[in-house]
Amino acid sequence: MGLDFTVLPKFIDQLLLGSMWTVAITVSAAVLSFFGGIFLAVVVLYAPKLVSLPFRVFSWLFMGTPLLLQLFLIYFGLIELGVDLPAFVAGVIGLGLHFAVYNSDIIQAGIKAVDTGQYEGARTLGLSKLQTLRKVVVPQAVRAVVPPIGNNMIALLKDSALVSVIGVTELTLSSQLAISKTFRPFEFYLAAAACYYVINLGLEAGLRRIERRIQTAR
């Protein structure tokens, strides 16, 4: 018995491929959650109640239910409605929509913090309501809330491990497949943890760079 890390090199390619899939699903879901959050925030704040109500209900449902259940509903449940999504696509949609709801709350707070004079001034200059939101209000709101949205992106990376349950061979599932062949769980889970940590460091470095550029642009 005891630890035996000599089994890792034989599966390094498998772990690296799993890491690549983890990065791919994280980046794809992060983009969806960011722009989805902006869309939800604008609709909830500015659309007529009849239009915004379904989106409010959608947000309430996604905030009140577990992400794992949402992934099951999207991947397995939609099949019964004739929508057969690939596991990767279902994972991106599930993660993206889940975090879009949380990003929406953050962006709404950012929009409300923008001085009303900015909105009124843009309207006075002849910009339409939509142009004012797109060119004046939303960009300022997003710049102000980059740090908390960045925290959500880090949480998204960690929660990307959940897509393993619907068959996406990302880092966690790649580790589990290696464990099934070697029966060395501690070694491979430790290796997976190290890979997640490296990916997380890269993500944090990217977010810090974005924050610095935003601060410089102000």
Residue pairs with C-beta under 8 A, 6 or more apart in sequence:
3 186
3 187
4 184
4 187
5 187
7 182
7 184
7 187
7 188
8 15
8 187
8 188
8 191
11 178
11 181
11 182
11 188
14 174
14 177
14 178
15 171
15 174
15 175
15 178
15 188
15 191
15 192
15 195
17 169
17 174
18 169
18 170
18 171
18 172
18 173
18 174
18 175
18 192
18 195
19 170
19 171
19 174
19 195
19 199
21 88
21 168
21 169
21 170
21 171
21 174
22 157
22 160
22 161
22 170
22 171
22 195
22 196
22 199
23 199
24 88
25 88
25 91
25 92
25 95
25 160
25 163
25 168
25 170
26 95
26 153
26 156
26 157
26 160
26 199
26 203
28 92
28 96
29 91
29 92
29 95
29 96
29 99
29 156
29 160
30 96
30 99
30 153
30 156
31 96
32 92
32 93
32 95
32 96
32 97
32 100
33 95
33 96
33 97
33 98
33 99
33 100
33 102
33 103
33 152
33 153
33 156
34 100
34 103
34 149
36 96
36 97
36 100
36 103
36 104
37 99
37 100
37 101
37 102
37 103
37 104
37 106
37 107
37 149
38 103
38 104
38 107
38 138
38 142
39 100
40 55
40 58
40 59
40 100
40 101
40 103
40 104
41 103
41 104
41 105
41 107
41 108
41 111
41 141
42 111
42 133
42 138
43 51
43 52
43 55
44 52
44 55
44 56
44 59
44 104
44 108
45 108
45 111
45 112
46 129
46 133
47 55
58 101
59 101
59 104
59 105
62 70
62 97
62 98
62 101
63 101
63 102
67 94
67 95
67 98
67 159
67 162
68 162
68 165
70 94
70 97
70 98
71 90
71 91
71 94
71 95
71 162
71 163
71 165
71 166
72 165
72 166
74 85
74 90
74 93
74 94
75 85
75 87
75 90
75 91
75 94
75 166
76 166
78 84
78 85
78 90
85 93
87 163
87 166
87 167
87 168
88 163
88 168
90 163
90 166
91 160
91 163
91 166
91 168
94 163
95 156
95 159
95 160
95 162
95 163
98 159
99 152
99 153
99 155
99 156
102 152
103 149
103 152
106 145
106 148
106 149
106 152
107 138
107 141
107 142
107 145
107 149
109 145
110 140
110 141
110 142
110 144
110 145
111 137
111 138
111 141
113 141
113 144
114 137
114 140
114 141
114 144
118 136
118 137
118 140
119 132
119 136
119 137
122 131
122 132
122 135
122 136
122 137
123 129
123 132
127 135
127 136
142 149
143 214
143 217
143 218
146 207
146 210
146 211
146 214
147 211
150 207
150 210
150 211
153 203
153 207
154 200
154 203
154 204
154 207
157 196
157 199
157 200
157 203
158 196
158 200
160 170
161 170
161 171
161 172
161 196
163 170
164 170
164 172
164 173
164 176
167 173
169 177
171 192
171 195
171 196
172 192
174 192
175 188
175 189
175 191
175 192
176 188
178 184
178 188
179 185
179 188
179 189
182 188
